[in-house]
Amino acid sequence: MFIMRTNKAEVVIRKYKEGDLDPVIELYREIFAEEPWNEKWSYEAAKSEIKDFLKQENIVFLIAQCDNEIIGFRIAFDMKPENFPFLKGLVKDKEAMYGKELAVKKDYRNLGIGTNMVLQSFEIARELGYKKFLGRTYLKSKMVPVYSRLGYINTGITDPNYPDRVYFIRYI
Ligand SMILES: CC(C)(COP(=O)(O)OP(=O)(O)OC[C@H]1O[C@@H](n2cnc3c(N)ncnc32)[C@H](O)[C@@H]1OP(=O)(O)O)[C@@H](O)C(=O)NCCC(=O)NCCS
C-alpha cells in the first residue's frame, strides 16, 4: 500500500481485492466511453473483460482510492510472446509485462495518480523478475505524454488488428 498526498486529496494506491469488482466495472465503463476511446461497454461485457484479466498470469492489479471511492486502476500481466508475433522478438517468455489498462477518473487527473500507479506496477513486476513493460495506445491518447515522461519508447510498431494503436516499451 502506498499513500499519495496530492493538492486535491489523499489517495491510497493498493492491490485489488474481490469487493472492488463492481466499482471497477463502473469506472471502466465511464472512462472508456470518453474520447478518444468512445467505447460502449455494457455492464456484463465489462465484467467479463475484467474477469478475463483476473485469470491472466502474474496479474498486477492496482487500485487508487480516495476516501471510500475507487478513482483509478492499473492492470498489467504476463505477456505471452506467441500472442504478439508482430512485435518481432521484443517479447520473450516471462520477460515482459503487458500494461493493459490505466485509468483515472476525470476529476482526479493531472495529479500524478496515473504516473504513481505505473511506477508501483514497475516495482511489483521487477520483484516478479520482469525486465520490460509494453503498452499499446492511440497516438492521440493522453497516455502518450504520460508514457514519454515515464521513459517509454515508441516502437513504431502498430497492432495489425488495430492499425491506429502503437506499441510503447519501457525497460524496468
Ligand atoms: C491517461 C491517464 C490514465 C493519465 O492519468 P493521470 O492520473 O491524469 O496522469 P498523471 O497525473 O500522472 O499525468 C498527467 C499530467 O499530470 C501532470 N502532473 C501533475 N502533478 C503531477 C505529479 N505529482 N506527478 C506526476 N505528474 C503530475 C503531469 O505532468 C502530466 O502532464 P503531461 O501528461 O502533460 O506530461 C488519464 O488521463 C485517463 O484515465 N485517461 C483515460 C483513459 C486512458 O486513455 N487510458 C490509457 C489507455 S492506454
The ligand as an SDF file (V2000), in Angstrom:
LIG
                    3D

 48 50  0  0  0  0  0  0  0  0999 V2000
   -4.0450    8.5390  -19.1890 C   0  0  0  0  0  0  0  0  0  0  0  0
   -4.4940    8.7560  -17.7410 C   0  0  0  0  0  0  0  0  0  0  0  0
   -4.5830    7.4140  -17.0560 C   0  0  0  0  0  0  0  0  0  0  0  0
   -3.4420    9.6210  -17.0270 C   0  0  0  0  0  0  0  0  0  0  0  0
   -3.7770    9.6700  -15.6420 O   0  0  0  0  0  0  0  0  0  0  0  0
   -3.3700   10.9140  -14.7080 P   0  0  0  0  0  0  0  0  0  0  0  0
   -3.5460   10.4760  -13.3200 O   0  0  0  0  0  0  0  0  0  0  0  0
   -4.0720   12.1320  -15.1610 O   0  0  0  0  0  0  0  0  0  0  0  0
   -1.8140   11.0260  -15.0800 O   0  0  0  0  0  0  0  0  0  0  0  0
   -0.7510   11.9270  -14.2940 P   0  0  0  0  0  0  0  0  0  0  0  0
   -1.4400   12.9050  -13.4090 O   0  0  0  0  0  0  0  0  0  0  0  0
    0.2450   11.0340  -13.6870 O   0  0  0  0  0  0  0  0  0  0  0  0
   -0.0560   12.6850  -15.5090 O   0  0  0  0  0  0  0  0  0  0  0  0
   -0.8120   13.6030  -16.2850 C   0  0  0  0  0  0  0  0  0  0  0  0
   -0.2270   15.0210  -16.1880 C   0  0  0  0  0  0  0  0  0  0  0  0
   -0.2860   15.4660  -14.8520 O   0  0  0  0  0  0  0  0  0  0  0  0
    0.9140   16.1680  -14.5470 C   0  0  0  0  0  0  0  0  0  0  0  0
    1.1730   16.0630  -13.0940 N   0  0  0  0  0  0  0  0  0  0  0  0
    0.6540   16.9010  -12.1890 C   0  0  0  0  0  0  0  0  0  0  0  0
    1.0840   16.5780  -10.9680 N   0  0  0  0  0  0  0  0  0  0  0  0
    1.8860   15.5110  -11.0780 C   0  0  0  0  0  0  0  0  0  0  0  0
    2.6420   14.7330  -10.1520 C   0  0  0  0  0  0  0  0  0  0  0  0
    2.6340   14.9910   -8.8530 N   0  0  0  0  0  0  0  0  0  0  0  0
    3.3520   13.6880  -10.6130 N   0  0  0  0  0  0  0  0  0  0  0  0
    3.3600   13.3860  -11.9310 C   0  0  0  0  0  0  0  0  0  0  0  0
    2.6590   14.1060  -12.8540 N   0  0  0  0  0  0  0  0  0  0  0  0
    1.9360   15.1680  -12.4380 C   0  0  0  0  0  0  0  0  0  0  0  0
    1.9510   15.5290  -15.3970 C   0  0  0  0  0  0  0  0  0  0  0  0
    2.9780   16.4370  -15.7060 O   0  0  0  0  0  0  0  0  0  0  0  0
    1.2050   15.0980  -16.6090 C   0  0  0  0  0  0  0  0  0  0  0  0
    1.2810   16.0320  -17.6380 O   0  0  0  0  0  0  0  0  0  0  0  0
    1.5990   15.5530  -19.1420 P   0  0  0  0  0  0  0  0  0  0  0  0
    0.8550   14.2470  -19.3250 O   0  0  0  0  0  0  0  0  0  0  0  0
    1.0240   16.6280  -19.9700 O   0  0  0  0  0  0  0  0  0  0  0  0
    3.0690   15.3740  -19.2100 O   0  0  0  0  0  0  0  0  0  0  0  0
   -5.8670    9.5000  -17.6720 C   0  0  0  0  0  0  0  0  0  0  0  0
   -5.8010   10.6550  -18.4730 O   0  0  0  0  0  0  0  0  0  0  0  0
   -7.0250    8.6410  -18.1390 C   0  0  0  0  0  0  0  0  0  0  0  0
   -7.5930    7.8680  -17.3640 O   0  0  0  0  0  0  0  0  0  0  0  0
   -7.3960    8.7820  -19.4290 N   0  0  0  0  0  0  0  0  0  0  0  0
   -8.4960    7.9890  -19.9990 C   0  0  0  0  0  0  0  0  0  0  0  0
   -8.1340    6.5340  -20.1310 C   0  0  0  0  0  0  0  0  0  0  0  0
   -6.9230    6.3250  -20.9760 C   0  0  0  0  0  0  0  0  0  0  0  0
   -6.7240    6.9450  -22.0010 O   0  0  0  0  0  0  0  0  0  0  0  0
   -6.0730    5.3730  -20.5250 N   0  0  0  0  0  0  0  0  0  0  0  0
   -4.9120    4.9460  -21.2460 C   0  0  0  0  0  0  0  0  0  0  0  0
   -5.2540    3.7550  -22.0640 C   0  0  0  0  0  0  0  0  0  0  0  0
   -3.8330    3.2030  -22.9820 S   0  0  0  0  0  0  0  0  0  0  0  0
  1  2  1  0
  2  3  1  0
  2  4  1  0
  2 36  1  0
  4  5  1  0
  5  6  1  0
  6  7  2  0
  6  8  1  0
  6  9  1  0
  9 10  1  0
 10 11  2  0
 10 12  1  0
 10 13  1  0
 13 14  1  0
 14 15  1  0
 15 16  1  0
 15 30  1  0
 16 17  1  0
 17 18  1  0
 17 28  1  0
 18 19  1  0
 18 27  1  0
 19 20  2  0
 20 21  1  0
 21 22  1  0
 21 27  2  0
 22 23  1  0
 22 24  2  0
 24 25  1  0
 25 26  2  0
 26 27  1  0
 28 29  1  0
 28 30  1  0
 30 31  1  0
 31 32  1  0
 32 33  2  0
 32 34  1  0
 32 35  1  0
 36 37  1  0
 36 38  1  0
 38 39  2  0
 38 40  1  0
 40 41  1  0
 41 42  1  0
 42 43  1  0
 43 44  2  0
 43 45  1  0
 45 46  1  0
 46 47  1  0
 47 48  1  0
M  END
$$$$
